[in-house]
Amino acid sequence: MNPILKLWKKYSYIILLIFLVKGLFDFRIGLIAIICMLGPIIVSFFKGRFWCGNLCPRGSFYDNFIAKFCNKRKTPNFLRTIPFRIFITFLMLTFFTTNIIKNWGNLYRMGGIVYRLIVITTIIGLSLSLFYNERSWCNFCPMGNLAALISKIRNKKNKKTLLQIDANCISCRLCEKNCPMGLSPYKYKNSTIKHADCIQCGRCILKCPKKSIHYMKD
């Protein structure tokens, strides 16, 4: 892994913490978070859900801090269903859009809307991690949902974003046990992981004893 990316994955959560503290004193700081809202969508056109597993500061917070205290239980299936994801995405995007339009031009109020949205969703993610795994929120994150949809379409053309499972996989299930998104990479033996929920965090690659998992070369 690129050393710069490795450092970013490990410490970018500091940006989230600074954002949360600074935002208490100036809501305009909240506007910066729009980058993290658009980031997953933009990156998904080129590298699937790479943002979610590698560039998201909140994801870094979950991976490097919350993971030490979470329950490590699989996220309930109903939180991963299409209807629930659509409902959450519609609800939050409607709230965001209507309030931004209503307060358009007032940077303080617009920033406050984004700031509160980030705080609320972070609290939801933290709460879920107490009962399940640290990435439970990522299973139905609105921006992640949109990125997943784009990834599913783009994966048909850009296969270099897919992880391939070689034929020498022994189905030890270590990949499944360590996948924060509840996927079972070993089930894709001699094929590629086409599931849109793969955030390319690389945990399955690191845990595979046979080094059977890697990005497609062609």
N, CA, C and O of each residue as an XYZ file, in Angstrom:
872
protein
N       0.840     -1.196      0.000
C       0.000      0.000      0.000
C       0.877      1.249      0.000
O       1.920      1.293      0.651
N       0.437      2.250     -0.736
C       1.136      3.523     -0.761
C       1.293      4.054      0.665
O       0.302      4.119      1.393
N       2.506      4.437      1.092
C       2.731      4.892      2.472
C       1.907      6.114      2.851
O       1.489      6.251      4.000
N       1.673      7.000      1.891
C       0.862      8.195      2.175
C      -0.582      7.789      2.440
O      -1.220      8.292      3.365
N      -1.094      6.865      1.609
C      -2.456      6.374      1.803
C      -2.574      5.647      3.134
O      -3.585      5.762      3.827
N      -1.537      4.899      3.486
C      -1.524      4.164      4.743
C      -1.621      5.116      5.933
O      -2.357      4.855      6.885
N      -0.883      6.208      5.878
C      -0.935      7.206      6.949
C      -2.302      7.882      6.996
O      -2.841      8.142      8.072
N      -2.856      8.166      5.812
C      -4.178      8.803      5.741
C      -5.235      7.897      6.371
O      -6.067      8.352      7.155
N      -5.195      6.622      6.023
C      -6.174      5.674      6.567
C      -6.087      5.595      8.087
O      -7.095      5.409      8.768
N      -4.898      5.735      8.599
C      -4.684      5.574     10.039
C      -4.998      6.833     10.841
O      -5.465      6.747     11.977
N      -4.743      7.998     10.253
C      -4.858      9.225     11.048
C      -5.858     10.267     10.535
O      -6.012     11.314     11.164
N      -6.527     10.018      9.435
C      -7.444     11.038      8.907
C      -8.645     11.288      9.818
O      -9.350     12.284      9.657
N      -8.878     10.389     10.772
C      -9.984     10.609     11.713
C      -9.758     11.879     12.536
O     -10.704     12.443     13.086
N      -8.502     12.327     12.620
C      -8.193     13.557     13.356
C      -8.925     14.740     12.719
O      -9.341     15.669     13.411
N      -9.074     14.694     11.400
C      -9.803     15.742     10.683
C     -11.251     15.791     11.157
O     -11.816     16.868     11.349
N     -11.845     14.609     11.343
C     -13.227     14.541     11.826
C     -13.338     15.152     13.219
O     -14.261     15.922     13.488
N     -12.408     14.817     14.100
C     -12.448     15.325     15.472
C     -12.287     16.842     15.499
O     -12.982     17.530     16.246
N     -11.364     17.366     14.680
C     -11.172     18.816     14.607
C     -12.433     19.482     14.064
O     -12.852     20.536     14.541
N     -13.025     18.848     13.063
C     -14.262     19.365     12.465
C     -15.372     19.458     13.507
O     -16.064     20.473     13.593
N     -15.540     18.403     14.295
C     -16.609     18.378     15.288
C     -16.408     19.437     16.366
O     -17.376     20.043     16.824
N     -15.174     19.664     16.772
C     -14.880     20.658     17.814
C     -15.000     22.073     17.258
O     -15.657     22.924     17.857
N     -14.370     22.322     16.124
C     -14.400     23.652     15.511
C     -15.821     24.068     15.143
O     -16.187     25.238     15.258
N     -16.611     23.102     14.702
C     -17.972     23.390     14.287
C     -18.852     23.897     15.410
O     -19.850     24.574     15.163
N     -18.496     23.578     16.630
C     -19.257     24.058     17.788
C     -19.166     25.572     17.927
O     -20.069     26.207     18.470
N     -18.079     26.144     17.437
C     -17.840     27.579     17.585
C     -18.141     28.373     16.316
O     -18.343     29.587     16.360
N     -18.169     27.668     15.189
C     -18.483     28.358     13.924
C     -19.117     27.345     12.969
O     -18.429     26.501     12.396
N     -20.419     27.442     12.809
C     -21.150     26.481     11.976
C     -20.710     26.503     10.513
O     -20.944     25.543      9.779
N     -20.077     27.593     10.091
C     -19.635     27.663      8.702
C     -18.622     26.561      8.367
O     -18.449     26.185      7.208
N     -17.963     26.058      9.411
C     -17.019     24.944      9.244
C     -17.736     23.744      8.632
O     -17.130     22.933      7.933
N     -19.035     23.645      8.905
C     -19.824     22.522      8.421
C     -19.803     22.373      6.911
O     -19.948     21.263      6.398
N     -19.623     23.477      6.187
C     -19.622     23.442      4.730
C     -18.476     22.600      4.173
O     -18.557     22.084      3.059
N     -17.404     22.466      4.964
C     -16.258     21.663      4.527
C     -16.673     20.205      4.333
O     -16.131     19.504      3.478
N     -17.639     19.760      5.136
C     -18.077     18.360      5.091
C     -18.728     17.989      3.766
O     -18.890     16.807      3.463
N     -19.099     18.985      2.981
C     -19.697     18.701      1.671
C     -18.704     17.932      0.798
O     -19.096     17.149     -0.067
N     -17.403     18.171      1.045
C     -16.368     17.440      0.311
C     -16.497     15.953      0.577
O     -16.392     15.136     -0.338
N     -16.727     15.604      1.851
C     -16.864     14.195      2.231
C     -18.188     13.607      1.767
O     -18.327     12.388      1.669
N     -19.158     14.466      1.481
C     -20.431     13.985      0.976
C     -20.343     13.693     -0.521
O     -20.936     12.734     -1.015
N     -19.600     14.530     -1.226
C     -19.459     14.341     -2.666
C     -18.337     13.370     -3.015
O     -18.361     12.729     -4.065
N     -17.353     13.269     -2.121
C     -16.200     12.415     -2.357
C     -16.525     10.992     -2.774
O     -16.024     10.528     -3.798
N     -17.359     10.278     -2.002
C     -17.679      8.889     -2.346
C     -18.297      8.744     -3.728
O     -18.024      7.782     -4.446
N     -19.135      9.713     -4.093
C     -19.817      9.654     -5.390
C     -18.837      9.869     -6.536
O     -18.856      9.133     -7.523
N     -17.977     10.883     -6.401
C     -17.006     11.187     -7.458
C     -16.023     10.035     -7.648
O     -15.760      9.608     -8.772
N     -15.482      9.538     -6.532
C     -14.490      8.457     -6.593
C     -15.099      7.173     -7.143
O     -14.411      6.399     -7.810
N     -16.378      6.939     -6.873
C     -17.027      5.698     -7.304
C     -17.048      5.533     -8.823
O     -17.138      4.413     -9.325
N     -16.965      6.641     -9.554
C     -16.942      6.561    -11.014
C     -15.639      5.949    -11.524
O     -15.578      5.420    -12.634
N     -14.599      6.029    -10.696
C     -13.281      5.567    -11.140
C     -12.763      4.347    -10.362
O     -12.095      3.478    -10.924
N     -13.085      4.296     -9.052
C     -12.509      3.221     -8.234
C     -13.531      2.555     -7.318
O     -13.162      2.041     -6.262
N     -14.792      2.552     -7.695
C     -15.798      1.908     -6.862
C     -15.927      2.602     -5.516
O     -15.841      3.828     -5.436
N     -16.133      1.827     -4.458
C     -16.304      2.405     -3.127
C     -14.971      2.563     -2.390
O     -14.893      2.385     -1.175
N     -13.947      2.892     -3.135
C     -12.607      3.073     -2.579
C     -12.593      4.153     -1.506
O     -11.891      4.034     -0.502
N     -13.373      5.205     -1.726
C     -13.423      6.306     -0.748
C     -13.844      5.780      0.619
O     -13.215      6.088      1.631
N     -14.899      4.995      0.644
C     -15.464      4.514      1.901
C     -14.454      3.718      2.733
O     -14.407      3.853      3.955
N     -13.659      2.900      2.072
C     -12.738      2.044      2.800
C     -11.366      2.622      3.019
O     -10.573      2.064      3.778
N     -11.060      3.751      2.359
C      -9.694      4.270      2.431
C      -9.552      5.771      2.667
O      -8.563      6.203      3.258
N     -10.505      6.568      2.223
C     -10.345      8.017      2.278
C     -11.282      8.727      3.248
O     -11.018      9.867      3.629
N     -12.345      8.095      3.644
C     -13.340      8.721      4.518
C     -12.790      8.915      5.943
O     -12.445      7.932      6.598
N     -12.703     10.158      6.432
C     -12.212     10.411      7.790
C     -13.051      9.718      8.865
O     -12.519      9.251      9.873
N     -14.359      9.658      8.642
C     -15.212      8.986      9.624
C     -14.967      7.487      9.590
O     -15.003      6.824     10.627
N     -14.720      6.953      8.407
C     -14.381      5.543      8.295
C     -13.089      5.241      9.034
O     -12.953      4.196      9.670
N     -12.136      6.172      8.943
C     -10.869      6.031      9.664
C     -11.105      6.032     11.167
O     -10.451      5.295     11.905
N     -12.031      6.850     11.614
C     -12.381      6.926     13.035
C     -12.953      5.592     13.513
O     -12.610      5.101     14.589
N     -13.825      5.022     12.698
C     -14.407      3.731     13.044
C     -13.343      2.630     13.070
O     -13.305      1.813     13.990
N     -12.485      2.620     12.054
C     -11.491      1.554     11.916
C     -10.395      1.599     12.967
O      -9.981      0.560     13.482
N      -9.921      2.801     13.288
C      -8.751      2.933     14.146
C      -9.063      3.225     15.614
O      -8.190      3.110     16.474
N     -10.292      3.597     15.889
C     -10.642      3.915     17.277
C     -11.818      3.096     17.780
O     -11.710      2.377     18.773
N     -12.938      3.210     17.089
C     -14.153      2.523     17.529
C     -14.017      1.006     17.438
O     -14.626      0.286     18.229
N     -13.233      0.515     16.492
C     -13.063     -0.936     16.315
C     -12.532     -1.614     17.576
O     -12.740     -2.811     17.778
N     -11.850     -0.851     18.417
C     -11.267     -1.409     19.638
C     -12.324     -1.660     20.712
O     -12.101     -2.415     21.658
N     -13.483     -1.009     20.546
C     -14.520     -1.114     21.573
C     -15.830     -1.726     21.080
O     -16.715     -2.017     21.885
N     -15.964     -1.923     19.775
C     -17.239     -2.402     19.236
C     -17.470     -3.878     19.540
O     -16.580     -4.585     20.011
N     -18.700     -4.322     19.254
C     -19.131     -5.678     19.610
C     -18.674     -6.742     18.628
O     -18.664     -7.928     18.958
N     -18.292     -6.327     17.409
C     -17.828     -7.247     16.362
C     -18.907     -8.213     15.866
O     -18.600     -9.263     15.301
N     -20.166     -7.848     16.081
C     -21.256     -8.678     15.578
C     -21.675     -8.181     14.199
O     -21.543     -6.999     13.882
N     -22.176     -9.095     13.395
C     -22.594     -8.765     12.043
C     -23.800     -7.825     12.069
O     -24.716     -8.003     12.872
N     -23.792     -6.836     11.197
C     -24.895     -5.888     11.105
C     -26.178     -6.614     10.711
O     -26.161     -7.428      9.788
N     -27.296     -6.335     11.397
C     -28.573     -7.003     11.075
C     -28.933     -6.872      9.597
O     -28.677     -5.841      8.974
N     -29.517     -7.907      9.055
C     -29.851     -7.924      7.626
C     -30.811     -6.811      7.223
O     -30.715     -6.283      6.115
N     -31.744     -6.447      8.118
C     -32.740     -5.442      7.719
C     -32.092     -4.070      7.494
O     -32.619     -3.259      6.732
N     -30.954     -3.805      8.149
C     -30.247     -2.544      7.938
C     -29.514     -2.517      6.604
O     -29.033     -1.473      6.164
N     -29.437     -3.684      5.968
C     -28.718     -3.798      4.703
C     -29.659     -4.017      3.525
O     -29.213     -4.146      2.384
N     -30.964     -4.060      3.801
C     -31.930     -4.311      2.731
C     -32.075     -3.084      1.828
O     -31.863     -1.954      2.266
N     -32.430     -3.313      0.584
C     -32.604     -2.226     -0.386
C     -33.685     -1.231      0.056
O     -33.451     -0.024     -0.005
N     -34.874     -1.704      0.503
C     -35.920     -0.756      0.922
C     -35.452      0.163      2.052
O     -35.740      1.359      2.038
N     -34.737     -0.390      3.024
C     -34.267      0.436      4.150
C     -33.244      1.461      3.669
O     -33.266      2.616      4.095
N     -32.359      1.039      2.792
C     -31.343      1.958      2.269
C     -31.992      3.092      1.477
O     -31.602      4.253      1.599
N     -32.975      2.741      0.673
C     -33.668      3.754     -0.116
C     -34.375      4.746      0.804
O     -34.340      5.955      0.575
N     -35.016      4.220      1.844
C     -35.738      5.073      2.803
C     -34.789      6.055      3.478
O     -35.074      7.251      3.531
N     -33.656      5.560      3.997
C     -32.690      6.411      4.694
C     -32.088      7.448      3.744
O     -31.943      8.618      4.097
N     -31.745      7.007      2.554
C     -31.158      7.920      1.575
C     -32.143      9.016      1.191
O     -31.781     10.191      1.143
N     -33.383      8.636      0.919
C     -34.416      9.611      0.566
C     -34.662     10.581      1.714
O     -34.759     11.789      1.498
N     -34.765     10.056      2.934
C     -35.047     10.877      4.110
C     -33.962     11.924      4.334
O     -34.258     13.104      4.524
N     -32.716     11.490      4.312
C     -31.618     12.398      4.627
C     -31.337     13.376      3.497
O     -31.021     14.537      3.755
N     -31.444     12.932      2.258
C     -31.208     13.841      1.140
C     -32.323     14.873      1.027
O     -32.082     16.016      0.639
N     -33.549     14.466      1.368
C     -34.674     15.403      1.360
C     -34.472     16.471      2.432
O     -34.659     17.661      2.182
N     -34.087     16.026      3.631
C     -33.826     16.961      4.735
C     -32.720     17.938      4.345
O     -32.843     19.147      4.544
N     -31.638     17.391      3.787
C     -30.493     18.220      3.405
C     -30.859     19.222      2.316
O     -30.579     20.414      2.444
N     -31.478     18.741      1.256
C     -31.793     19.592      0.103
C     -32.788     20.700      0.446
O     -32.565     21.864      0.113
N     -33.876     20.338      1.107
C     -34.908     21.332      1.426
C     -34.386     22.422      2.356
O     -34.713     23.598      2.193
N     -33.583     22.029      3.319
C     -33.058     23.006      4.281
C     -31.975     23.884      3.672
O     -31.877     25.066      4.003
N     -31.161     23.320      2.785
C     -30.136     24.121      2.114
C     -30.794     25.155      1.210
O     -30.384     26.315      1.182
N     -31.824     24.727      0.467
C     -32.537     25.649     -0.418
C     -33.197     26.767      0.395
O     -33.159     27.936      0.011
N     -33.800     26.388      1.519
C     -34.496     27.356      2.371
C     -33.531     28.406      2.932
O     -33.905     29.562      3.126
N     -32.279     27.989      3.189
C     -31.313     28.906      3.800
C     -30.193     29.309      2.837
O     -29.123     29.737      3.270
N     -30.440     29.172      1.541
C     -29.417     29.445      0.540
C     -28.881     30.877      0.663
O     -29.650     31.835      0.730
N     -27.560     31.002      0.690
C     -26.930     32.318      0.781
C     -26.467     32.658      2.179
O     -25.588     33.501      2.357
N     -27.056     32.001      3.186
C     -26.656     32.225      4.573
C     -25.657     31.129      4.961
O     -26.051     30.032      5.355
N     -24.371     31.436      4.846
C     -23.336     30.433      5.079
C     -23.382     29.853      6.489
O     -23.090     28.673      6.683
N     -23.738     30.655      7.454
C     -23.800     30.190      8.843
C     -24.879     29.116      9.007
O     -24.634     28.061      9.592
N     -26.061     29.397      8.487
C     -27.162     28.432      8.609
C     -26.937     27.196      7.741
O     -27.234     26.074      8.152
N     -26.414     27.412      6.549
C     -26.136     26.272      5.662
C     -25.088     25.354      6.290
O     -25.221     24.130      6.263
N     -24.051     25.958      6.852
C     -23.022     25.176      7.520
C     -23.575     24.434      8.722
O     -23.172     23.307      9.014
N     -24.507     25.083      9.421
C     -25.123     24.458     10.595
C     -25.921     23.225     10.226
O     -25.942     22.243     10.968
N     -26.579     23.277      9.075
C     -27.355     22.130      8.600
C     -26.442     20.941      8.348
O     -26.724     19.822      8.778
N     -25.347     21.197      7.649
C     -24.395     20.124      7.340
C     -23.744     19.613      8.616
O     -23.588     18.406      8.798
N     -23.367     20.524      9.492
C     -22.709     20.143     10.745
C     -23.603     19.234     11.582
O     -23.160     18.194     12.070
N     -24.859     19.630     11.744
C     -25.790     18.824     12.540
C     -26.004     17.451     11.906
O     -26.132     16.446     12.606
N     -26.039     17.422     10.577
C     -26.223     16.158      9.863
C     -25.047     15.213     10.136
O     -25.241     14.017     10.358
N     -23.833     15.761     10.116
C     -22.647     14.950     10.379
C     -22.633     14.462     11.820
O     -22.303     13.306     12.086
N     -22.988     15.334     12.743
C     -23.005     14.964     14.162
C     -24.025     13.861     14.420
O     -23.722     12.872     15.088
N     -25.225     14.032     13.894
C     -26.289     13.056     14.108
C     -25.927     11.697     13.530
O     -26.095     10.672     14.192
N     -25.430     11.684     12.294
C     -25.097     10.408     11.660
C     -23.894      9.743     12.335
O     -23.804      8.516     12.384
N     -22.976     10.555     12.852
C     -21.827      9.995     13.575
C     -22.287      9.344     14.875
O     -21.797      8.279     15.251
N     -23.219      9.983     15.550
C     -23.770      9.424     16.792
C     -24.499      8.113     16.501
O     -24.391      7.153     17.264
N     -25.240      8.081     15.393
C     -25.935      6.850     15.005
C     -24.920      5.734     14.761
O     -25.102      4.602     15.209
N     -23.847      6.074     14.043
C     -22.807      5.090     13.764
C     -22.145      4.583     15.024
O     -21.875      3.389     15.151
N     -21.880      5.489     15.967
C     -21.263      5.102     17.242
C     -22.197      4.202     18.045
O     -21.764      3.214     18.638
N     -23.465      4.548     18.059
C     -24.458      3.763     18.807
C     -24.568      2.345     18.258
O     -24.616      1.376     19.015
N     -24.607      2.236     16.937
C     -24.705      0.917     16.315
C     -23.468      0.073     16.597
O     -23.561     -1.147     16.736
N     -22.306      0.727     16.681
C     -21.062     -0.014     16.907
C     -21.016     -0.648     18.297
O     -20.277     -1.605     18.523
N     -21.805     -0.112     19.221
C     -21.837     -0.694     20.560
C     -22.520     -2.061     20.558
O     -22.268     -2.895     21.426
N     -23.383     -2.274     19.577
C     -24.116     -3.533     19.477
C     -23.600     -4.436     18.349
O     -23.678     -5.662     18.429
N     -23.075     -3.803     17.307
C     -22.617     -4.574     16.146
C     -21.168     -4.196     15.816
O     -20.398     -3.861     16.716
N     -20.796     -4.249     14.540
C     -19.401     -3.911     14.222
C     -19.229     -2.421     13.927
O     -20.202     -1.680     13.790
N     -17.973     -2.006     13.834
C     -17.647     -0.589     13.722
C     -18.112      0.061     12.425
O     -18.226      1.285     12.351
N     -18.379     -0.742     11.409
C     -18.789     -0.187     10.119
C     -20.275     -0.397      9.824
O     -20.686     -0.366      8.664
N     -21.065     -0.608     10.844
C     -22.497     -0.839     10.645
C     -23.158      0.312      9.889
O     -23.995      0.093      9.014
N     -22.774      1.539     10.237
C     -23.353      2.700      9.563
C     -23.101      2.656      8.069
O     -23.956      3.062      7.282
N     -21.933      2.167      7.667
C     -21.539      2.158      6.255
C     -22.428      1.255      5.402
O     -22.426      1.362      4.176
N     -23.182      0.372      6.043
C     -24.078     -0.510      5.296
C     -25.273      0.240      4.721
O     -25.896     -0.225      3.766
N     -25.600      1.402      5.295
C     -26.746      2.149      4.760
C     -26.499      3.658      4.704
O     -27.441      4.443      4.595
N     -25.235      4.054      4.779
C     -24.870      5.471      4.633
C     -25.409      5.996      3.302
O     -25.139      5.386      2.267
N     -26.154      7.093      3.284
C     -26.739      7.617      2.041
C     -25.716      7.840      0.928
O     -25.946      7.459     -0.219
N     -24.588      8.458      1.272
C     -23.562      8.692      0.247
C     -22.946      7.370     -0.202
O     -22.602      7.196     -1.371
N     -22.813      6.449      0.739
C     -22.308      5.130      0.401
C     -23.275      4.375     -0.497
O     -22.868      3.633     -1.391
N     -24.565      4.579     -0.241
C     -25.591      3.931     -1.070
C     -25.500      4.402     -2.522
O     -25.579      3.600     -3.453
N     -25.332      5.711     -2.700
C     -25.220      6.257     -4.051
C     -23.934      5.778     -4.720
O     -23.917      5.461     -5.909
N     -22.857      5.730     -3.934
C     -21.577      5.244     -4.460
C     -21.685      3.774     -4.849
O     -21.112      3.345     -5.850
N     -22.424      3.006     -4.047
C     -22.604      1.577     -4.328
C     -23.367      1.375     -5.628
O     -23.048      0.486     -6.417
N     -24.382      2.213     -5.841
C     -25.184      2.122     -7.074
C     -24.317      2.421     -8.301
O     -24.362      1.708     -9.303
N     -23.535      3.484     -8.196
C     -22.655      3.856     -9.306
C     -21.611      2.767     -9.535
O     -21.293      2.429    -10.675
N     -21.079      2.221     -8.435
C     -20.061      1.174     -8.528
C     -20.598     -0.056     -9.237
O     -19.910     -0.674    -10.050
N     -21.835     -0.400     -8.917
C     -22.434     -1.584     -9.515
C     -22.541     -1.442    -11.026
O     -22.367     -2.410    -11.766
N     -22.827     -0.232    -11.474
C     -22.929      0.035    -12.910
C     -21.543      0.095    -13.545
O     -21.310     -0.467    -14.615
N     -20.631      0.784    -12.868
C     -19.284      0.983    -13.401
C     -18.451     -0.298    -13.409
O     -17.583     -0.465    -14.265
N     -18.712     -1.210    -12.454
C     -17.929     -2.441    -12.364
C     -18.018     -3.289    -13.632
O     -17.133     -4.099    -13.909
N     -19.086     -3.096    -14.397
C     -19.250     -3.861    -15.625
C     -18.237     -3.425    -16.676
O     -17.899     -4.182    -17.586
N     -17.758     -2.185    -16.535
C     -16.809     -1.656    -17.515
C     -15.391     -1.552    -16.942
O     -14.410     -1.799    -17.643
N     -15.298     -1.186    -15.667
C     -13.992     -0.981    -15.052
C     -13.698     -2.094    -14.049
O     -13.916     -1.918    -12.851
N     -13.218     -3.212    -14.515
C     -13.016     -4.378    -13.665
C     -11.768     -4.300    -12.797
O     -11.562     -5.150    -11.930
N     -10.932     -3.284    -13.022
C      -9.730     -3.152    -12.205
C     -10.054     -2.729    -10.778
O      -9.189     -2.785     -9.904
N     -11.295     -2.306    -10.534
C     -11.695     -1.933     -9.181
C     -12.184     -3.148     -8.401
O     -12.505     -3.031     -7.218
N     -12.245     -4.305     -9.039
C     -12.767     -5.508     -8.393
C     -11.662     -6.343     -7.756
O     -10.534     -6.394     -8.248
N     -12.012     -6.994     -6.653
C     -11.089     -7.917     -6.013
C     -11.328     -9.315     -6.573
O     -12.471     -9.751     -6.712
N     -10.270     -9.993     -6.882
C     -10.363    -11.339     -7.447
C      -9.956    -12.376     -6.402
O      -8.999    -12.182     -5.651
N     -10.700    -13.477     -6.370
C     -10.396    -14.578     -5.459
C      -9.868    -15.739     -6.295
O     -10.586    -16.287     -7.131
N      -8.619    -16.107     -6.070
C      -7.993    -17.150     -6.870
C      -8.491    -18.551     -6.510
O      -9.131    -18.759     -5.479
N      -8.182    -19.488     -7.379
C      -8.632    -20.870     -7.198
C      -7.975    -21.562     -6.006
O      -8.467    -22.591     -5.542
N      -6.862    -21.004     -5.503
C      -6.181    -21.645     -4.369
C      -6.779    -21.261     -3.017
O      -6.231    -21.607     -1.971
N      -7.902    -20.549     -3.043
C      -8.630    -20.210     -1.810
C      -9.051    -21.498     -1.103
O      -9.574    -22.413     -1.739
N      -8.825    -21.571      0.200
C      -9.150    -22.787      0.971
C     -10.443    -22.632      1.785
O     -10.768    -23.486      2.610
N     -11.165    -21.549      1.548
C     -12.445    -21.289      2.233
C     -12.314    -21.361      3.756
O     -13.155    -21.952      4.433
N     -11.265    -20.762      4.276
C     -11.055    -20.752      5.733
C     -11.979    -19.757      6.429
O     -12.142    -19.800      7.649
N     -12.575    -18.871      5.655
C     -13.547    -17.886      6.124
C     -12.941    -16.752      6.957
O     -13.681    -15.984      7.573
N     -11.640    -16.636      6.986
C     -11.027    -15.521      7.700
C     -11.408    -14.195      7.047
O     -11.544    -13.174      7.721
N     -11.576    -14.225      5.740
C     -11.995    -13.019      5.023
C     -13.386    -12.577      5.465
O     -13.640    -11.388      5.662
N     -14.272    -13.539      5.617
C     -15.636    -13.250      6.046
C     -15.657    -12.710      7.472
O     -16.379    -11.759      7.771
N     -14.867    -13.318      8.346
C     -14.828    -12.903      9.746
C     -14.288    -11.490      9.918
O     -14.624    -10.803     10.882
N     -13.459    -11.065      8.989
C     -12.829     -9.753      9.113
C     -13.433     -8.680      8.216
O     -13.018     -7.522      8.266
N     -14.413     -9.060      7.396
C     -15.051     -8.074      6.526
C     -16.021     -7.201      7.321
O     -16.991     -7.725      7.868
N     -15.792     -5.887      7.404
C     -16.667     -5.003      8.177
C     -18.025     -4.782      7.527
O     -18.937     -4.249      8.160
N     -18.167     -5.190      6.262
C     -19.413     -4.987      5.546
C     -20.259     -6.258      5.470
O     -21.304     -6.278      4.820
N     -19.802     -7.312      6.136
C     -20.584     -8.545      6.194
C     -20.561     -9.368      4.925
O     -21.465    -10.171      4.690
N     -19.539     -9.181      4.101
C     -19.432     -9.954      2.861
C     -18.651    -11.246      3.099
O     -17.956    -11.389      4.105
N     -18.775    -12.170      2.171
C     -18.075    -13.452      2.252
C     -17.228    -13.629      0.992
O     -17.643    -14.312      0.056
N     -16.050    -13.021      0.967
C     -15.192    -13.087     -0.225
C     -14.898    -14.502     -0.708
O     -14.784    -14.725     -1.913
N     -14.772    -15.462      0.207
C     -14.425    -16.828     -0.191
C     -15.485    -17.450     -1.109
O     -15.189    -18.370     -1.871
N     -16.704    -16.946     -1.031
C     -17.769    -17.466     -1.883
C     -17.582    -17.065     -3.349
O     -18.256    -17.592     -4.235
N     -16.675    -16.142     -3.590
C     -16.402    -15.697     -4.959
C     -15.151    -16.382     -5.506
O     -14.505    -15.870     -6.421
N     -14.820    -17.516     -4.954
C     -13.622    -18.260     -5.362
C     -13.569    -18.442     -6.880
O     -14.557    -18.802     -7.520
N     -12.395    -18.186     -7.427
C     -12.169    -18.293     -8.871
C     -13.008    -17.292     -9.655
O     -13.345    -17.512    -10.819
N     -13.338    -16.182     -8.987
C     -14.151    -15.150     -9.612
C     -13.792    -13.794     -8.984
O     -12.748    -13.665     -8.344
N     -14.639    -12.807     -9.163
C     -14.400    -11.483     -8.586
C     -15.548    -11.088     -7.663
O     -16.679    -11.546     -7.826
N     -15.238    -10.230     -6.691
C     -16.263     -9.744     -5.767
C     -17.006     -8.601     -6.447
O     -16.520     -7.471     -6.501
N     -18.170     -8.908     -6.954
C     -18.949     -7.894     -7.687
C     -19.936     -7.167     -6.788
O     -20.641     -6.264     -7.239
N     -19.990     -7.553     -5.525
C     -20.935     -6.936     -4.602
C     -20.609     -5.461     -4.409
O     -19.466     -5.105     -4.121
N     -21.608     -4.609     -4.567
C     -21.407     -3.162     -4.485
C     -21.047     -2.693     -3.082
O     -20.611     -1.554     -2.915
N     -21.218     -3.540     -2.067
C     -20.901     -3.150     -0.700
C     -19.420     -3.301     -0.368
O     -18.996     -2.921      0.723
N     -18.637     -3.839     -1.270
C     -17.201     -3.972     -1.024
C     -16.580     -2.577     -1.005
O     -16.606     -1.875     -2.016
N     -16.024     -2.174      0.131
C     -15.449     -0.836      0.269
C     -13.936     -0.840      0.054
O     -13.269      0.169      0.286
N     -13.404     -1.965     -0.385
C     -11.983     -2.079     -0.720
C     -11.069     -1.678      0.432
O     -10.030     -1.050      0.229
N     -11.471     -2.048      1.635
C     -10.669     -1.706      2.818
C      -9.386     -2.529      2.896
O      -8.430     -2.130      3.562
N      -9.365     -3.677      2.217
C      -8.158     -4.498      2.168
C      -7.975     -5.474      3.309
O      -6.955     -6.159      3.380
N      -8.953     -5.548      4.210
C      -8.794     -6.462      5.349
C      -8.729     -7.920      4.903
O      -7.960     -8.713      5.448
N      -9.536     -8.262      3.917
C      -9.544     -9.642      3.429
C      -8.206     -9.998      2.787
O      -7.739    -11.132      2.893
N      -7.599     -9.026      2.124
C      -6.298     -9.252      1.494
C      -5.242     -9.540      2.554
O      -4.426    -10.449      2.402
N      -5.266     -8.758      3.627
C      -4.277     -8.913      4.690
C      -4.452    -10.201      5.485
O      -3.472    -10.788      5.946
N      -5.698    -10.642      5.644
C      -5.977    -11.821      6.478
C      -5.896    -13.139      5.728
O      -5.824    -14.198      6.352
N      -5.905    -13.095      4.400
C      -5.893    -14.335      3.621
C      -4.555    -15.066      3.774
O      -3.521    -14.520      3.390
N      -4.548    -16.278      4.320
C      -3.294    -17.025      4.541
C      -2.660    -17.529      3.248
O      -1.470    -17.844      3.216
N      -3.450    -17.602      2.192
C      -2.949    -18.100      0.906
C      -2.703    -16.985     -0.109
O      -2.335    -17.245     -1.254
N      -2.910    -15.747      0.321
C      -2.745    -14.601     -0.570
C      -3.569    -14.774     -1.848
O      -3.123    -14.463     -2.953
N      -4.778    -15.277     -1.653
C      -5.655    -15.579     -2.787
C      -6.452    -14.377     -3.277
O      -7.081    -14.430     -4.334
N      -6.423    -13.296     -2.504
C      -7.252    -12.141     -2.831
C      -6.385    -10.974     -3.293
O      -5.420    -10.602     -2.625
N      -6.734    -10.409     -4.428
C      -5.978     -9.282     -4.969
C      -6.825     -8.570     -6.007
O      -7.850     -9.091     -6.447
N      -6.396     -7.381     -6.396
C      -7.115     -6.648     -7.438
C      -6.870     -7.292     -8.792
O      -5.805     -7.856     -9.040
N      -7.854     -7.203     -9.655
C      -7.700     -7.739    -11.000
C      -6.611     -6.966    -11.737
O      -6.492     -5.750    -11.590
N      -5.838     -7.669    -12.511
C      -4.747     -7.034    -13.239
C      -5.172     -6.578    -14.634
O      -4.568     -5.675    -15.213
N      -6.201     -7.205    -15.157
C      -6.656     -6.857    -16.513
C      -8.055     -6.254    -16.442
O      -8.625     -5.893    -17.471
